[in-house]
Amino acid sequence: MSSTAETLSRPDQASGRYGALDRVLRKRLLATLDGLRGGQLVVRDALGTVVLGEAGGTLRAELDILDPGFYRAAAASGSVGAGEAYMDGLWRCTDLVALVRLLVLNRDHLDAMETGLARAGGLALRGWHALRRNTRRGSRRNIAAHYDLGNELFKLFLDESMMYSSAVFADETETLEQAQFRKLERICRKLDLQPGDHLVEIGTGWGGMALHAASRFGCRVTTTTISKEQHALAVERVAAAGLSDRVTVLLEDYRDLEGTYDKLVSIEMVEAIGHQYLETYLAKCASLLKPDGLALIQAITIEDHRYEQALHSVDFIKRFIFPGSFIPCVSAIANAAANASDLRLVNLEDIGPSYALTLRHWRQRFLDRLDAVRALGYDERFIRMWEFYLCYCEGGFLERSIGDVHLLLARPGNRRDQYLPAPEAA
């Protein structure tokens, strides 16, 4: 199968918008993407149509370049610039998820986009990211940038549990509600939650985990967030459920938590702490637990061999979606736990494949309610940013470039014989 570029059409009248620099940058980008494996990429612009990759591949995406500024953005800031150009409406794509998957499969081509002028742009992005360090003040600013966008926005695409983290699907026929319920049940059963337990949660979200644990398992819950929007809605939901006597919602940095608890849970919060504070986070988890305590951490993860490179780069997610964030690898978490605590890893489950399906549900719900999104005051640039974000992540999870895991950690005094969860209740 051919993997060489093929030009299929001639320039149109709009080609006059392309200056000499635009033509040079276009030629360089197409050369960088030449030889794609595993699929086909069709690029259409005013200068013609070019087909890249393998005709017999399983993936296919078609790009329409609507403005030559796309090539300038990609040259200046690599993949981040290309993503911003999508936000600005400079290009569109028939299948963004397929595009992301194709580029992940051909990471050498993707990495080549980050050279030359884009390398200088990357240095500027890294400087910007360094200023988003997760000190106590920085954490509040970073969290507010995403989670305080407005509760009504998140209500549009999350299910009734308001869980903004991967569900656990048994198969593709399940609803998002069913899969989120399964995730929450599985976490509670891994922790062996009992009515007499006091559970501490780092990262409240909108209270879904706390409500589930208190209502289904009868335990007390103390949960904390630093998002004012999340805190307000979580308190409201707890009161509406009649669980204010069992659930306490704090507006505190996790580093300021005190007391000792039977169990601890933290669902996809570790990504927000910053890699400099990974040991601080795990030390705090251990200090909050009784000598026989258990902790369940759900974490988005990156491949171990790519962790160091990712630490020193800024992608679309860090730049536009989750400022100050990082994605740990499993070994980094395990090493930090060993260095900073007496926690031992007793069970690990990979739920990454479910995240791609979770994201697909979120994206469809979001796109189905665009009129409501616009009514909340969000413009077309934001809508394109959100669509790109959801597709970007879905493609990464489908190709296993990123994963999601349940890490069950125990303090030395824990003598539980079985760490696998009991079957979920129907």
N, C-alpha and C positions, 0 to 999 in steps of 0.2 A: 504493500500500500504506500502510495506517495505521501511524503511528509514535507514537500516543498511548497512554497507559496505559489499561488496561481492567480493571475489577474484576469478577471472575467468581464470587466466593462470599462468603457472609456470615461474620461472626466465629463462632468456636466457643466452647465453655465455658472454654477456657484463656485467653481474651482478658482475663480478670480479672487476669492476671499483668502486663499492660501498664499502667504508670502513666501519668500525664499527660505526663511528660517523654519516656517511651518512644514514645508516640504522635506527639509532635511530631518527634522525631528520625527516626522511621519515615517520616513524611510528607515530611520534607526529603530524605532519601536517595532515596526513590522519585521525587521531583520532579527530583533531580539526574540520575537515570538515565533519565528520560523522554526519548523521542525518539531512542533508540539506532538506529543504522544498521547494515545488513549482517547482521542476525540478530534473534533474539528471546530475551528473558530472562523467565522465569516466576518470580515470587517468591511463595512460600506461607508464611503464618504463622498464628497464632491469630486474627488480625483479618481474614483472607481471603486470596484469591489475586489477584495483580495481574500482568498481562501487559504487558511493555514491549518496544518495538521493532517490527521489520517481520516480518510473518508469512511473507513469501516469502524471507527471508534464508537464507543458507547455514549459519549457525551458530545453535545453540539450546542453552540451558542452563537447568536448573530448579533453583532454590534453595529449600531447606526451612529456614526460620529456626526453630530449636528452642528458642531462649531470647531474650527481648528484650534481653539483654545484648549481643547482636550489634550492635544499633543504637547502643548507647552506645559500644562499642568503635570502630565505624566513625566515629562523630562525634568521638571524642577523638583518634584517631590515623590517620584516613583509611584508605588501602589497607593499611598496616602493621597497623593495629588490626583490620581485617577478616580479615587473614591469621592474626593471633594468635587471633581468635575461632574460626577454623576449627580451629586446634590445640586449643583448649579445648572443642571439640565443640558449639559454639553454633549451627552451621549445617552443612549438607551440600549437595552439588551432584551432579547427574547426570553432568556433564561439565566438570571443572575446566579442562581445556585449552580447550574452546570458550568458557568464561567469560572466561578470560584473553585469548583472541584477540578476543572481542567488545569487551572494554574497551580493548584496544590500538587496535582500529579506531576507537574512539570516545574518543580520548585527551582530548578536551575535557571529556567527562563524568568521566573518571578524575581529571583535574586538579582538577575542581570538588569532588571529595571531600576535597581537601587544604586547603580553605579553612575559615574560621571557627575553631572550637575546635581542629580538626585542625591548623591552622597553628601553634598554640601547642605541640601535641604534637610537631609536626615540629621545632620549635626544640629541644625537649628531646632528641629523637633525634639531631639534628645535634651537640648538645653531647656526647652519649654517644659518637657516632662519632669526634668529634675526640680523645677520650681513647684511641682505639684506634690512634693513629698508629704507623706501622711503623718505629720505631726498632729497633735490634737486639733489645732486650728485648721491645718491643711485637710485633715480628714473630713471635717464638717463642710468645708468648701467643696471638696471633691464629691462627697455624697450628695450634697444639695444640687450639684450640677446635673445629676441624673434623676435621683429619686424624688426631688422636689419639683419636677416638671409639672406635677399636678396629679392628684389621685384619680381624677376623672379620666385622664388619658389611659392610665393603666387598667382601669375598670373596663375599658372598651375591648381589650384583647385578652386579658387574663380570665380564668374561670372563676367561679364563685368563691373558691378557697383563697383567691388572690395570691397564690404562690407564684413567685417570679423566679423559678428555678426549675431544673429538669424534673419532669414527671418520670414515672417508671411504667412503661407500656408492656403489657403481655403480648399484644399484637397490634397491627395497624387498624383493626376494626374498633378498638376501644375509643371512647370519648376522652377528651382532655380531663374532664372531671373525674372519670374513673381512674385514669392513670395517676393523677395527683393524689387521689385518695390512697391508692396503692403505695405511692412513695411515702406518704406520711405514716401509714400503718407499718410499713417495713422499718422505717426509722425507729418508731416507738417500740416495736418488738425486738429490734436489735439491741436497744437500750434496756430491754426488759423492764419497761416502766410499770410501776406499781402504784396503787392509790396513796401509799404513804410517802412516795418519793417527792423530793423538791427538785425540779428541773430548772437549770439556768440555760437561757438561750442567748447567744451572741449574734445579733443581727435579727431583729424582729420581723423585718419586712412589714407586711400589713396584718400580722398576727395570725396567719393561717396555721402555723405549726403549734403555737401556744394554745390556740382554740381547740385544735384536734387533740393534743395531749391531755388537756384538762377535761374536755368533754367525754372523750372516749376511754381514757385510762384513769381518770379521777385524781391525777397528781396536781400538786401546786406548781406554778410556773412563774419564774422571774425572767423577764426578757428585756433586752435593751436595744435601742437604735439611736443613731444621731441624726436621723432625718426627721425634721419637724412635721412634714406632711405625713410620713408613715406613722409617726407616734400618735398624731391626732386621730387618724382613722383607726389604728389598732385599738386605742382606748375606747373609741366609739363602738367598735365591733365587739369588744369584750363585754362592754356594758349591755349591748343589745342581746348578747347570748346569755346574760345573767351569770357571768363567770367572774365578776369583779372581785369576789371573795377568794378566788383561786389563782387568778392571773394578775400579776403586777407588771405594768409596762413602764419602763424607765426611759428617760431621754439622757443617756450617759454614754461616754466613751467606754469601750470594753476594758480599757486599761484602768479605769477607775472603779470597776466592780469590786465588791467586798463580800465576805461570807464564804461558807462552804456548802456544797450541794451534793446530792446523790448522783445526779446525771447531768450531762452537758450536751447541748446540740448547737451546731453552727452550720447553717445551710448556705453555701455559696457566698460566704462573707469573707473568707480568707483572701480572695482575689482583690479585695478593696484595701487591704492593710498596708501594701507596699512590701517589697522583698526585704527591705532593711529591718522590718518589724516582725518577720516570720517567727523568730525565736521568742520575741516578746509575747506574741500572740499565744504560742504553744505553752510558754511558761505560765501565762495567765490562766489558760485552760486547766493546767494541772493544779495550780494553786486554788482554784475555785472548787475542786473536787475533794470529797472525802477520801481517805486512804484506800477505799475499795471502789472508788467511783469509776464510771464509764463515760466516754465522750464519743459522740458521733459527729464527724465533720464531713459534709458533702462539699466537694471541691472540684472546680473545673481545673483540668490539668493539661500540660503540654508534654510532648515527647521528651524524655530525659535528655537525649542527645542534642536537642534544640534549645534547652532551657537557657544556657548562658548567652547564646546569640540573641534570644528573645528579650532577655533582661536589658540588653544594650541597644535595642531598637524600638521604634515607635510605629505601631501600625494604626490602621483606621480606627480601631476600637479605643485605643489609648487616646488618640487625638480628639475624637468627636463624641464618643459614647461614655466611656468610663475613665475620665482623667485620673491619673495617679494610680491606676490599677496595674496588676501584673498577673500572670498565670504561672502558678508553681508546677513543678513536676513532683511525682510521687516520692522520688528519692530525696528531693529538697525538703519536703515535709517531714519525712522519716528522720533525716539527719538533724533537722532543727529540733524535732521532738527529743532525739537522743542527746543533743547538746544542751538543751535548756530545761529539760524536765525528766521525770521518771516514768513518763507515759510509754507504754509498749503497744505496738500495733498488733491487734489480735484477729482482725478480719478486714478484708478489702473486697469490695464489689465494684466492678466496672459497669456503670449505667449509661455510658456515653452514647450508645446507639439510640437510646430513648430521647436524647436531647435534640437530635435532628428532627424527630417527629414532633416534639414539643414546640420547637421553633416554627415548624410548618403550620401547626395549629395557630400559634400566635400571629404569624404573618397573614394567614387567611382571614382571621378574625379582624385584624387591623385593616386590611384592604377592603373587607366587606363593610367597614364602618367609616369610610373616609369622609363622608358628609358630616358625621358626628365629630370626627377629628378636626375638620375645618371649622365647625361651629364652636369648638373650644378655643379657636384663635391660632391654630398651628398652620403655618404656610406651606406652600408646595415644596420648598427647600427642605423643611423639616420632614415632610412626608417621604421625600426621596431618601433622605438620610436614614430614616427609620427602616424603610424597605431594604436599603443596602445593608444596614446593620444586621437585620434578621437573616437575610440571604447569605451574607458573609459568614455568619456563625453556623448556619445550617450546612453550608458546603464544607466547612472545616470539620464539623462533627461527622458528616457522611464519609469523609476521607480519613477519619481517625487522626487528623493532624492535631486535634484537640480532643480531650476526653472528659469524662465526669466520673468521679468515684465516691463511694462511701468508705470512709476510713473509721473503723471502730478501734478506739484506743482505751486502754485500761491502766489504772494506777496499780502499783505492786500488790496492794492488799486484796485485789479482786480475785476471787476463786471460782468464778462462774465456769461450769463445765462445758456449756454449749453456747457458742457465740453466733450461731446461725439463727435467724428469726423463725418463730413459729409461723405456720401458714397464715396469710392474711384472712381476716374475716370477710365473708361475702358482703 
